[in-house]
């Protein structure tokens, strides 16, 4: 898959590398701005149960 992207990018190696970095940054930006906030309520990571039982360090 990455080879297919690399072959279809225009320019020499340096231009292709710069375009690849920009595309990767765009993907990361879109993930953090749109996908992760949308998916956060659907994930169970905030469902934490803390009980007062024994077995832990007192603090």
C-alpha positions in Angstrom: 0.0 0.0 0.0 2.7 2.5 0.9 4.6 1.6 -2.2 1.5 2.4 -4.3 1.3 5.8 -2.6 5.0 6.5 -3.1 4.9 5.6 -6.9 1.9 7.9 -7.5 3.3 10.9 -5.8 4.9 13.5 -8.1 8.4 14.8 -7.9 11.8 13.4 -6.8 12.5 11.7 -3.5 12.7 15.0 -1.5 9.4 16.3 -2.9 7.7 12.9 -2.3 9.0 12.8 1.3 7.7 16.3 1.9 4.3 15.5 0.4 4.1 12.3 2.5 4.8 14.2 5.7 2.2 16.8 4.9 -0.4 14.1 4.1 0.4 12.3 7.4 0.0 15.5 9.3 -3.3 16.1 7.7 -4.5 12.6 8.6 -3.4 13.1 12.2 -5.1 16.5 12.4 -8.4 15.0 11.0 -8.2 12.2 13.5 -7.7 14.4 16.5 -10.3 17.1 15.4 -13.1 14.9 14.1 -12.7 11.1 14.5 -11.5 10.9 18.1 -14.0 13.4 19.6 -16.8 11.5 17.8 -15.6 8.1 19.0 -14.9 9.1 22.6 -18.5 8.7 24.0 -18.6 5.3 22.4 -15.6 4.0 24.2 -15.7 2.6 27.7 -12.5 4.2 29.0 -14.3 6.6 31.4 -16.3 3.9 33.1 -14.0 3.4 36.0 -15.2 1.8 39.2 -13.2 2.6 42.3 -14.3 0.9 45.5 -13.2 1.4 49.1 -12.2 -2.2 49.5 -9.0 -3.5 51.0 -6.0 -4.5 49.1 -4.6 -1.2 48.0 -2.2 1.3 49.4 -3.7 3.7 51.9 -3.4 7.3 51.0 
